[in-house]
Amino acid sequence: MLMPSNRPRFPVVLENVKIRRASEADLQQIVKLSEKLGRDESAMDSMVSPLPSEFQNPNWILKNIKGENAAVFVAEADGKVVGYSLGWISQPWSYKAKRGYICDCFVEKAYRRRGIGKTLVKAMLEWFRNKGVECVEADIYSNNIPSLAMFKGLGFKEVSKRLRLIFESRQ
Ligand SMILES: CC(C)(COP(=O)(O)OP(=O)(O)OC[C@H]1O[C@@H](n2cnc3c(N)ncnc32)[C@H](O)[C@@H]1OP(=O)(O)O)[C@@H](O)C(=O)NCCC(=O)NCCS
């Protein structure tokens, strides 16, 4: 018997927040949020520069908004973009099937703890599922407690640990 699907259909409307696919018109606001994400990551990782990188490059973000194998979702509240998620599909060397990768998920501080981050990730998961990927991955810093809790709450499991040695002369 076919059971009715309880999967979300996008756009989703939380209380006063709309989650939808990003369009080119959202680009500048997404760039600003991605700059904040870049600064957060720099605060969590001494190897990451606080200066904007290719990840904040408007052309790169636009490529993801428009790409066939990439997607950007935004959360819109109070007439502005207050959060976004960005990911793509690829088949990394040695993988036996297509993998979805969530590169970014960011919510403005004033809008956190309302379920927006989780819904932005769920939007990506639904999109990946419809594209036939077999698994979805994200790299999360070990000290990023909110993000780890969010991804684990959605069913993600730890599969590896990245080790790093920083030469003393460079510290
Ligand atoms: C991680 C982030 C996206 C979460 O966004 P959010 O909208 O606040 O998250 P949600 O309200 O959807 O919460 C989802 C779950 O995350 C966890 N969580 C969120 N904030 C948390 C916190 N401060 N402490 C502990 N757990 C937290 C909880 O498990 C929560 O589920 P619950 O509400 O049922 O308890 C947000 O904190 C953020 O933008 N952080 C900075 C950027 C970042 O680190 N991004 C992740 C790497 S790309």
The ligand as a Gaussian input file, in Angstrom:
#p B3LYP/6-31G(d) Opt

LIG

0 1
 C       24.700000      25.657000      12.988000
 C       23.569000      26.654000      12.664000
 C       23.383000      26.702000      11.149000
 C       22.271000      26.144000      13.322000
 O       21.223000      26.989000      12.906000
 P       19.885000      27.156000      13.785000
 O       18.866000      27.755000      12.917000
 O       20.174000      27.823000      15.056000
 O       19.556000      25.602000      14.089000
 P       18.134000      24.987000      14.445000
 O       17.338000      25.946000      15.260000
 O       17.523000      24.416000      13.232000
 O       18.567000      23.819000      15.406000
 C       18.757000      22.490000      14.925000
 C       19.489000      21.682000      15.980000
 O       20.830000      22.131000      16.108000
 C       21.270000      21.992000      17.444000
 N       21.670000      23.304000      17.940000
 C       21.485000      24.506000      17.342000
 N       22.062000      25.484000      18.081000
 C       22.625000      24.883000      19.140000
 C       23.383000      25.354000      20.231000
 N       23.678000      26.661000      20.371000
 N       23.836000      24.456000      21.147000
 C       23.554000      23.135000      21.019000
 N       22.833000      22.620000      19.977000
 C       22.381000      23.481000      19.062000
 C       20.105000      21.398000      18.228000
 O       20.281000      19.996000      18.219000
 C       18.926000      21.806000      17.373000
 O       17.843000      20.938000      17.498000
 P       16.726000      21.246000      18.617000
 O       16.312000      22.662000      18.386000
 O       15.680000      20.249000      18.287000
 O       17.411000      21.071000      19.936000
 C       23.866000      28.064000      13.261000
 O       24.225000      27.929000      14.617000
 C       24.964000      28.809000      12.522000
 O       24.718000      29.474000      11.535000
 N       26.214000      28.694000      13.010000
 C       27.345000      29.380000      12.394000
 C       27.719000      28.763000      11.072000
 C       28.105000      27.325000      11.187000
 O       28.806000      26.909000      12.082000
 N       27.642000      26.530000      10.212000
 C       27.886000      25.110000      10.142000
 C       29.057000      24.757000       9.320000
 S       28.886000      25.088000       7.624000

